[in-house]
Amino acid sequence: MITRKYLAAILGFAFVAAWIGFGFGDAVLCLLGAAIFYAVASFLEGDLDLAELQGRLRSNDTSPTAPPPRPRPRARVQ
């Protein structure tokens, strides 16, 4: 099983190798492309909820909010 430390080391090596081979700008574009494909794969697998993400990104919501839910009626006990 690969641990986070090993994965970070592999990704760091790949980034530095791309930086040396292609230049810094191209290495950053490789990271950006990887992040986009990771996000798409997460969305397709259901791990990424765009509505929740949008709610987190909105800090000052000026749109009207949904009304609070109605209380549930109490059951009569006889």
N, C-alpha and C positions, 0 to 999 in steps of 0.2 A: 504494500500500500504506500502510495506517495504521500508524504506529509507536506504541510504548508511551507516548511522551511526549504525542502527540496524543490518544490514548485517555484518558490520565489527565486531560488538560486538559478534554476533553469531559465526563467523569464528574464532575470537580470543578465545572464550570459547572452541570451538571444538578442536583447536590446543593445548590449555593448557590441556584439558582433555586427548587428545591422548598422550601428552608428559608425563603426570602423569601416565597414564595407561600402556603405551607401552615403553616409553623411548624417548629421544630426537631424535635419529636417525630414529626411526619408525614414529615419528610425522612429521619429515621433508619429509620422503618418502610419507606420506599421502598428504602433501601439493604439492609435485611434481606430484603425480598421479592426484590430482584434477586439477592442471594447465594443464596437458596433455589432460585430458578429456574435459576441458573447451575449449582448442584450437581446438580439433577435432570437437566439437559441433559447435563452431563458424565457422569453415571451411565448415561444412556440411550445415549450414544455409546461407552461403554466406556472413557472416559478416567479414571474414578474407580473405584478398587477398594476396596469397603467393608471387605473383610477386611484389606487392608493398612492402611487407615486405622484400623481398630479395634486392630490390633496396635501401631501407633505411639502411640495414645492410652493404651494400658495401660502404665504405667511400672512398677508393682509387681504382677506377675501372681501371684496366690496359687493359681490353679488348677493341677492337675497338667499337666506338659508332655508332649508326645508323646515316645516313646522315640527315641533317635538312630537313623538309618537303618543297616541292616546293611551291612557291607562287601561289596563285589562280589567274587565268587569269581575267583581268578586263572585265566587261561587256561593250559593246559598247552602248552608248546612242545616239540616232539620233533624 
